[in-house]
Amino acid sequence: MVAELIALQADNYSDLLVRRSFSATKVLSADVCAAFDPNFPEVYDKKNTSLMGNGVQITKYTGARGKAGCNDANAEFVSE
């Protein structure tokens, strides 16, 4: 897919351009997060939860066993 995008944009497509784009790329893996549901207000603390339509939510270490079996982005990457 990245090669296809470069081919559409670059006049002089090459494998080197694809490799350089990969080396300059950063990736986040994402999943869904639960937002405050006014039908069940007792489930979340309204002052400490995400709200629909208010931007991206970043949550670390969700699911069973905390961070077991996952990759943790370092602080510099998250701040970027």
MOPAC internal coordinates of N, CA, C and O (Angstrom, degrees):
PM7 1SCF
backbone

  N    0.0000 0     0.00 0     0.00 0    0    0    0
  C    1.4302 1     0.00 0     0.00 0    1    0    0
  C    1.5257 1   110.61 1     0.00 0    2    1    0
  O    1.2310 1   120.44 1   136.25 1    3    2    1
  N    1.3203 1   116.77 1   -43.75 1    3    2    1
  C    1.4659 1   119.89 1   179.01 1    5    3    2
  C    1.5221 1   109.67 1   -62.46 1    6    5    3
  O    1.2310 1   120.34 1   137.55 1    7    6    5
  N    1.3289 1   116.95 1   -42.45 1    7    6    5
  C    1.4620 1   120.50 1   178.25 1    9    7    6
  C    1.5268 1   110.78 1   -61.25 1   10    9    7
  O    1.2310 1   120.01 1   140.64 1   11   10    9
  N    1.3226 1   117.58 1   -39.36 1   11   10    9
  C    1.4640 1   121.43 1   178.25 1   13   11   10
  C    1.5298 1   110.68 1   -63.23 1   14   13   11
  O    1.2310 1   120.17 1   136.79 1   15   14   13
  N    1.3253 1   117.28 1   -43.21 1   15   14   13
  C    1.4646 1   120.79 1   179.15 1   17   15   14
  C    1.5247 1   111.58 1   -63.86 1   18   17   15
  O    1.2310 1   120.75 1   139.12 1   19   18   17
  N    1.3171 1   116.17 1   -40.88 1   19   18   17
  C    1.4691 1   119.72 1   178.46 1   21   19   18
  C    1.5183 1   110.11 1   -66.22 1   22   21   19
  O    1.2310 1   120.57 1   139.68 1   23   22   21
  N    1.3282 1   116.51 1   -40.32 1   23   22   21
  C    1.4663 1   120.04 1   179.11 1   25   23   22
  C    1.5233 1   111.24 1   -61.48 1   26   25   23
  O    1.2310 1   119.94 1   146.14 1   27   26   25
  N    1.3190 1   117.71 1   -33.86 1   27   26   25
  C    1.4632 1   121.03 1   178.72 1   29   27   26
  C    1.5278 1   112.51 1   -73.64 1   30   29   27
  O    1.2310 1   120.36 1   153.01 1   31   30   29
  N    1.3284 1   116.92 1   -26.99 1   31   30   29
  C    1.4605 1   120.54 1  -173.83 1   33   31   30
  C    1.5268 1   114.26 1  -101.92 1   34   33   31
  O    1.2310 1   119.95 1   146.65 1   35   34   33
  N    1.3085 1   117.70 1   -33.35 1   35   34   33
  C    1.4675 1   120.74 1  -171.83 1   37   35   34
  C    1.5309 1   110.78 1   -93.29 1   38   37   35
  O    1.2310 1   121.11 1   -42.35 1   39   38   37
  N    1.3305 1   115.48 1   137.65 1   39   38   37
  C    1.4626 1   120.24 1   175.95 1   41   39   38
  C    1.5177 1   111.70 1   -74.85 1   42   41   39
  O    1.2310 1   120.79 1   150.26 1   43   42   41
  N    1.3125 1   116.09 1   -29.74 1   43   42   41
  C    1.4695 1   120.89 1  -177.52 1   45   43   42
  C    1.5258 1   110.06 1  -120.73 1   46   45   43
  O    1.2310 1   120.24 1  -110.24 1   47   46   45
  N    1.3295 1   117.14 1    69.76 1   47   46   45
  C    1.4677 1   122.49 1  -178.67 1   49   47   46
  C    1.5240 1   110.13 1   -59.66 1   50   49   47
  O    1.2310 1   121.43 1   -40.42 1   51   50   49
  N    1.3341 1   114.87 1   139.58 1   51   50   49
  C    1.4712 1   120.49 1   173.43 1   53   51   50
  C    1.5220 1   108.83 1  -154.86 1   54   53   51
  O    1.2310 1   121.37 1   -19.21 1   55   54   53
  N    1.3093 1   114.99 1   160.79 1   55   54   53
  C    1.4652 1   121.03 1   176.28 1   57   55   54
  C    1.5230 1   110.42 1   -61.84 1   58   57   55
  O    1.2310 1   120.67 1   149.16 1   59   58   57
  N    1.3175 1   116.33 1   -30.84 1   59   58   57
  C    1.4651 1   120.86 1   178.92 1   61   59   58
  C    1.5324 1   111.01 1   -63.07 1   62   61   59
  O    1.2310 1   120.25 1   140.65 1   63   62   61
  N    1.3266 1   117.12 1   -39.35 1   63   62   61
  C    1.4679 1   119.37 1   177.24 1   65   63   62
  C    1.5261 1   111.11 1   -63.36 1   66   65   63
  O    1.2310 1   120.06 1   141.02 1   67   66   65
  N    1.3069 1   117.49 1   -38.98 1   67   66   65
  C    1.4723 1   121.15 1   177.97 1   69   67   66
  C    1.5219 1   109.69 1   -64.40 1   70   69   67
  O    1.2310 1   120.28 1   134.08 1   71   70   69
  N    1.3085 1   117.07 1   -45.92 1   71   70   69
  C    1.4740 1   120.67 1  -179.95 1   73   71   70
  C    1.5310 1   111.69 1   -63.00 1   74   73   71
  O    1.2310 1   120.57 1   139.53 1   75   74   73
  N    1.3178 1   116.51 1   -40.47 1   75   74   73
  C    1.4691 1   119.86 1   178.37 1   77   75   74
  C    1.5202 1   111.14 1   -66.79 1   78   77   75
  O    1.2310 1   120.20 1   143.91 1   79   78   77
  N    1.3134 1   117.21 1   -36.09 1   79   78   77
  C    1.4652 1   119.00 1   178.05 1   81   79   78
  C    1.5189 1   111.18 1   -66.36 1   82   81   79
  O    1.2310 1   120.33 1   140.50 1   83   82   81
  N    1.3353 1   116.97 1   -39.50 1   83   82   81
  C    1.4660 1   119.68 1   176.78 1   85   83   82
  C    1.5245 1   111.50 1   -64.68 1   86   85   83
  O    1.2310 1   120.06 1   141.75 1   87   86   85
  N    1.3109 1   117.48 1   -38.25 1   87   86   85
  C    1.4700 1   119.59 1  -178.74 1   89   87   86
  C    1.5235 1   111.85 1   -70.78 1   90   89   87
  O    1.2310 1   120.02 1   159.26 1   91   90   89
  N    1.3267 1   117.56 1   -20.74 1   91   90   89
  C    1.4657 1   121.34 1   179.58 1   93   91   90
  C    1.5292 1   112.49 1  -100.42 1   94   93   91
  O    1.2310 1   120.23 1  -167.96 1   95   94   93
  N    1.3344 1   117.16 1    12.04 1   95   94   93
  C    1.4506 1   122.07 1  -174.61 1   97   95   94
  C    1.5257 1   111.39 1  -102.98 1   98   97   95
  O    1.2310 1   120.95 1   -36.81 1   99   98   97
  N    1.3184 1   115.78 1   143.19 1   99   98   97
  C    1.4619 1   121.94 1   172.84 1  101   99   98
  C    1.5162 1   107.40 1  -124.24 1  102  101   99
  O    1.2310 1   120.46 1   -37.46 1  103  102  101
  N    1.3168 1   116.72 1   142.54 1  103  102  101
  C    1.4550 1   120.79 1  -173.77 1  105  103  102
  C    1.5222 1   110.29 1  -130.76 1  106  105  103
  O    1.2310 1   121.31 1   -40.49 1  107  106  105
  N    1.3153 1   115.09 1   139.51 1  107  106  105
  C    1.4551 1   121.95 1   171.21 1  109  107  106
  C    1.5169 1   108.36 1  -116.21 1  110  109  107
  O    1.2310 1   120.60 1   -39.67 1  111  110  109
  N    1.3044 1   116.46 1   140.33 1  111  110  109
  C    1.4524 1   121.17 1   172.72 1  113  111  110
  C    1.5213 1   107.00 1   -93.84 1  114  113  111
  O    1.2310 1   120.70 1   -44.13 1  115  114  113
  N    1.3134 1   116.27 1   135.87 1  115  114  113
  C    1.4567 1   118.86 1  -174.59 1  117  115  114
  C    1.5214 1   111.92 1  -127.69 1  118  117  115
  O    1.2310 1   121.51 1   -24.61 1  119  118  117
  N    1.2842 1   114.71 1   155.39 1  119  118  117
  C    1.4514 1   123.04 1   175.09 1  121  119  118
  C    1.5234 1   106.74 1  -142.64 1  122  121  119
  O    1.2310 1   120.40 1    -3.86 1  123  122  121
  N    1.2798 1   116.83 1   176.14 1  123  122  121
  C    1.4567 1   120.25 1   179.57 1  125  123  122
  C    1.5263 1   110.60 1   -84.10 1  126  125  123
  O    1.2310 1   120.98 1   -27.17 1  127  126  125
  N    1.3136 1   115.73 1   152.83 1  127  126  125
  C    1.4635 1   122.66 1   175.36 1  129  127  126
  C    1.5194 1   108.46 1  -125.24 1  130  129  127
  O    1.2310 1   120.95 1   -29.64 1  131  130  129
  N    1.2910 1   115.79 1   150.36 1  131  130  129
  C    1.4672 1   119.84 1   178.82 1  133  131  130
  C    1.5186 1   110.09 1   -80.75 1  134  133  131
  O    1.2310 1   120.97 1   -41.47 1  135  134  133
  N    1.3217 1   115.75 1   138.53 1  135  134  133
  C    1.4584 1   121.92 1   176.66 1  137  135  134
  C    1.5265 1   109.63 1  -105.70 1  138  137  135
  O    1.2310 1   120.96 1   -13.81 1  139  138  137
  N    1.3076 1   115.77 1   166.19 1  139  138  137
  C    1.4606 1   121.20 1   178.69 1  141  139  138
  C    1.5267 1   109.46 1   -60.11 1  142  141  139
  O    1.2310 1   120.60 1   -51.56 1  143  142  141
  N    1.3159 1   116.46 1   128.44 1  143  142  141
  C    1.4668 1   122.41 1   178.59 1  145  143  142
  C    1.5230 1   108.11 1  -112.60 1  146  145  143
  O    1.2310 1   119.92 1   -66.92 1  147  146  145
  N    1.3401 1   117.75 1   113.08 1  147  146  145
  C    1.4622 1   119.82 1  -177.87 1  149  147  146
  C    1.5279 1   113.59 1   -64.28 1  150  149  147
  O    1.2310 1   120.04 1   163.51 1  151  150  149
  N    1.3314 1   117.54 1   -16.49 1  151  150  149
  C    1.4663 1   120.01 1   176.01 1  153  151  150
  C    1.5207 1   112.17 1   -75.04 1  154  153  151
  O    1.2310 1   120.40 1   159.26 1  155  154  153
  N    1.3438 1   116.85 1   -20.74 1  155  154  153
  C    1.4650 1   122.31 1   178.92 1  157  155  154
  C    1.5278 1   109.55 1  -133.81 1  158  157  155
  O    1.2310 1   119.69 1  -115.19 1  159  158  157
  N    1.3354 1   118.19 1    64.81 1  159  158  157
  C    1.4665 1   120.86 1  -174.20 1  161  159  158
  C    1.5280 1   113.99 1   -66.05 1  162  161  159
  O    1.2310 1   120.01 1   159.89 1  163  162  161
  N    1.3232 1   117.59 1   -20.11 1  163  162  161
  C    1.4633 1   119.58 1  -177.66 1  165  163  162
  C    1.5309 1   113.00 1   -75.89 1  166  165  163
  O    1.2310 1   119.82 1   168.58 1  167  166  165
  N    1.3147 1   117.95 1   -11.42 1  167  166  165
  C    1.4694 1   121.47 1  -176.38 1  169  167  166
  C    1.5238 1   112.00 1   -77.00 1  170  169  167
  O    1.2310 1   119.85 1   144.49 1  171  170  169
  N    1.3348 1   117.89 1   -35.51 1  171  170  169
  C    1.4595 1   121.92 1  -177.83 1  173  171  170
  C    1.5150 1   110.89 1  -125.32 1  174  173  171
  O    1.2310 1   121.42 1   -25.37 1  175  174  173
  N    1.3114 1   114.88 1   154.63 1  175  174  173
  C    1.4566 1   121.24 1   170.27 1  177  175  174
  C    1.5208 1   106.93 1   -80.89 1  178  177  175
  O    1.2310 1   119.56 1   -66.63 1  179  178  177
  N    1.3104 1   118.45 1   113.37 1  179  178  177
  C    1.4640 1   122.50 1  -173.07 1  181  179  178
  C    1.5263 1   112.36 1   -58.61 1  182  181  179
  O    1.2310 1   119.92 1   151.13 1  183  182  181
  N    1.3299 1   117.76 1   -28.87 1  183  182  181
  C    1.4593 1   120.91 1  -179.24 1  185  183  182
  C    1.5321 1   112.50 1   -84.33 1  186  185  183
  O    1.2310 1   119.93 1   175.93 1  187  186  185
  N    1.3388 1   117.74 1    -4.07 1  187  186  185
  C    1.4606 1   120.95 1  -176.09 1  189  187  186
  C    1.5273 1   110.57 1  -136.97 1  190  189  187
  O    1.2310 1   120.12 1  -133.21 1  191  190  189
  N    1.3240 1   117.37 1    46.79 1  191  190  189
  C    1.4556 1   121.28 1   179.43 1  193  191  190
  C    1.5199 1   109.59 1  -150.51 1  194  193  191
  O    1.2310 1   120.95 1   -13.85 1  195  194  193
  N    1.3197 1   115.80 1   166.15 1  195  194  193
  C    1.4605 1   119.27 1   179.02 1  197  195  194
  C    1.5197 1   110.72 1   -78.73 1  198  197  195
  O    1.2310 1   121.25 1   -25.37 1  199  198  197
  N    1.3223 1   115.21 1   154.63 1  199  198  197
  C    1.4610 1   122.01 1   178.42 1  201  199  198
  C    1.5280 1   108.31 1  -123.79 1  202  201  199
  O    1.2310 1   120.51 1   -38.65 1  203  202  201
  N    1.3058 1   116.62 1   141.35 1  203  202  201
  C    1.4577 1   121.19 1   179.20 1  205  203  202
  C    1.5235 1   110.74 1   -59.05 1  206  205  203
  O    1.2310 1   120.68 1   -44.80 1  207  206  205
  N    1.3253 1   116.30 1   135.20 1  207  206  205
  C    1.4579 1   121.06 1   175.84 1  209  207  206
  C    1.5102 1   115.25 1    80.47 1  210  209  207
  O    1.2310 1   119.65 1  -169.84 1  211  210  209
  N    1.3415 1   118.26 1    10.16 1  211  210  209
  C    1.4641 1   121.31 1  -178.00 1  213  211  210
  C    1.5190 1   113.58 1  -112.35 1  214  213  211
  O    1.2310 1   119.87 1  -156.77 1  215  214  213
  N    1.3268 1   117.85 1    23.23 1  215  214  213
  C    1.4639 1   120.41 1   175.66 1  217  215  214
  C    1.5117 1   114.25 1   102.42 1  218  217  215
  O    1.2310 1   121.62 1     8.49 1  219  218  217
  N    1.3148 1   114.50 1  -171.51 1  219  218  217
  C    1.4608 1   123.26 1  -174.65 1  221  219  218
  C    1.5231 1   110.60 1   -79.94 1  222  221  219
  O    1.2310 1   121.09 1   -38.43 1  223  222  221
  N    1.3173 1   115.53 1   141.57 1  223  222  221
  C    1.4645 1   121.32 1   174.74 1  225  223  222
  C    1.5192 1   108.19 1  -110.23 1  226  225  223
  O    1.2310 1   120.28 1   -48.11 1  227  226  225
  N    1.3120 1   117.08 1   131.89 1  227  226  225
  C    1.4669 1   122.29 1   175.58 1  229  227  226
  C    1.5160 1   107.71 1  -113.98 1  230  229  227
  O    1.2310 1   121.09 1   -58.04 1  231  230  229
  N    1.3267 1   115.52 1   121.96 1  231  230  229
  C    1.4562 1   121.69 1  -179.26 1  233  231  230
  C    1.5215 1   108.72 1  -124.89 1  234  233  231
  O    1.2310 1   120.24 1   -49.84 1  235  234  233
  N    1.3075 1   117.15 1   130.16 1  235  234  233
  C    1.4619 1   120.62 1   177.90 1  237  235  234
  C    1.5251 1   110.48 1  -100.66 1  238  237  235
  O    1.2310 1   121.52 1   -35.87 1  239  238  237
  N    1.3207 1   114.69 1   144.13 1  239  238  237
  C    1.4686 1   122.76 1   170.04 1  241  239  238
  C    1.5181 1   113.95 1    58.36 1  242  241  239
  O    1.2310 1   119.89 1  -122.85 1  243  242  241
  N    1.3059 1   117.82 1    57.15 1  243  242  241
  C    1.4567 1   118.94 1   176.26 1  245  243  242
  C    1.5210 1   110.02 1   -95.88 1  246  245  243
  O    1.2310 1   120.52 1   -11.41 1  247  246  245
  N    1.2933 1   116.60 1   168.59 1  247  246  245
  C    1.4624 1   121.52 1   177.21 1  249  247  246
  C    1.5150 1   112.32 1    88.60 1  250  249  247
  O    1.2310 1   121.68 1     5.69 1  251  250  249
  N    1.3103 1   114.40 1  -174.31 1  251  250  249
  C    1.4651 1   120.90 1  -178.49 1  253  251  250
  C    1.5249 1   110.69 1   -69.88 1  254  253  251
  O    1.2310 1   120.02 1   -34.88 1  255  254  253
  N    1.2850 1   117.56 1   145.12 1  255  254  253
  C    1.4557 1   125.76 1   174.90 1  257  255  254
  C    1.5285 1   113.86 1    66.58 1  258  257  255
  O    1.2310 1   119.72 1  -159.39 1  259  258  257
  N    1.3243 1   118.15 1    20.61 1  259  258  257
  C    1.4652 1   119.87 1   175.86 1  261  259  258
  C    1.4997 1   112.78 1    60.61 1  262  261  259
  O    1.2310 1   119.93 1    56.88 1  263  262  261
  N    1.3317 1   117.73 1  -123.12 1  263  262  261
  C    1.4639 1   120.53 1  -176.69 1  265  263  262
  C    1.5212 1   113.36 1   -92.18 1  266  265  263
  O    1.2310 1   119.16 1  -169.75 1  267  266  265
  N    1.3081 1   119.20 1    10.25 1  267  266  265
  C    1.4623 1   121.35 1  -179.19 1  269  267  266
  C    1.5181 1   110.57 1   -60.84 1  270  269  267
  O    1.2310 1   120.60 1   -52.95 1  271  270  269
  N    1.3096 1   116.47 1   127.05 1  271  270  269
  C    1.4483 1   121.35 1   176.44 1  273  271  270
  C    1.5174 1   115.13 1    78.52 1  274  273  271
  O    1.2310 1   119.76 1  -164.78 1  275  274  273
  N    1.3355 1   118.07 1    15.22 1  275  274  273
  C    1.4647 1   119.22 1   179.25 1  277  275  274
  C    1.5239 1   109.58 1  -122.20 1  278  277  275
  O    1.2310 1   121.03 1   -12.70 1  279  278  277
  N    1.2996 1   115.64 1   167.30 1  279  278  277
  C    1.4623 1   121.92 1   174.98 1  281  279  278
  C    1.5180 1   107.77 1  -102.47 1  282  281  279
  O    1.2310 1   120.57 1   -48.95 1  283  282  281
  N    1.2854 1   116.51 1   131.05 1  283  282  281
  C    1.4541 1   120.95 1  -179.06 1  285  283  282
  C    1.5208 1   109.41 1  -103.53 1  286  285  283
  O    1.2310 1   120.24 1   -54.32 1  287  286  285
  N    1.3118 1   117.15 1   125.68 1  287  286  285
  C    1.4609 1   121.08 1   175.37 1  289  287  286
  C    1.5216 1   108.61 1   -71.10 1  290  289  287
  O    1.2310 1   120.79 1   -41.69 1  291  290  289
  N    1.3372 1   116.10 1   138.31 1  291  290  289
  C    1.4603 1   118.57 1   179.30 1  293  291  290
  C    1.5263 1   110.81 1   -71.75 1  294  293  291
  O    1.2310 1   120.33 1   -13.06 1  295  294  293
  N    1.2989 1   116.98 1   166.94 1  295  294  293
  C    1.4669 1   122.40 1  -174.55 1  297  295  294
  C    1.5210 1   112.07 1   -61.57 1  298  297  295
  O    1.2310 1   120.04 1   143.62 1  299  298  297
  N    1.3270 1   117.53 1   -36.38 1  299  298  297
  C    1.4533 1   120.59 1  -179.78 1  301  299  298
  C    1.5359 1   110.95 1   -64.91 1  302  301  299
  O    1.2310 1   120.66 1   139.83 1  303  302  301
  N    1.3325 1   116.34 1   -40.17 1  303  302  301
  C    1.4558 1   120.41 1   179.41 1  305  303  302
  C    1.5320 1   110.55 1   -66.32 1  306  305  303
  O    1.2310 1   120.44 1   135.92 1  307  306  305
  N    1.3100 1   116.76 1   -44.08 1  307  306  305
  C    1.4692 1   120.73 1  -179.48 1  309  307  306
  C    1.5307 1   110.10 1   -64.25 1  310  309  307
  O    1.2310 1   119.88 1   138.22 1  311  310  309
  N    1.3228 1   117.84 1   -41.78 1  311  310  309
  C    1.4663 1   119.96 1  -178.99 1  313  311  310
  C    1.5168 1   112.19 1   -67.65 1  314  313  311
  O    1.2310 1   120.83 1   151.31 1  315  314  313
  N    1.3259 1   116.02 1   -28.69 1  315  314  313
  C    1.4596 1   120.31 1   179.24 1  317  315  314
  C    1.5143 1   110.70 1   -67.57 1  318  317  315
  O    1.2310 1   120.10 1   180.00 1  319  318  317

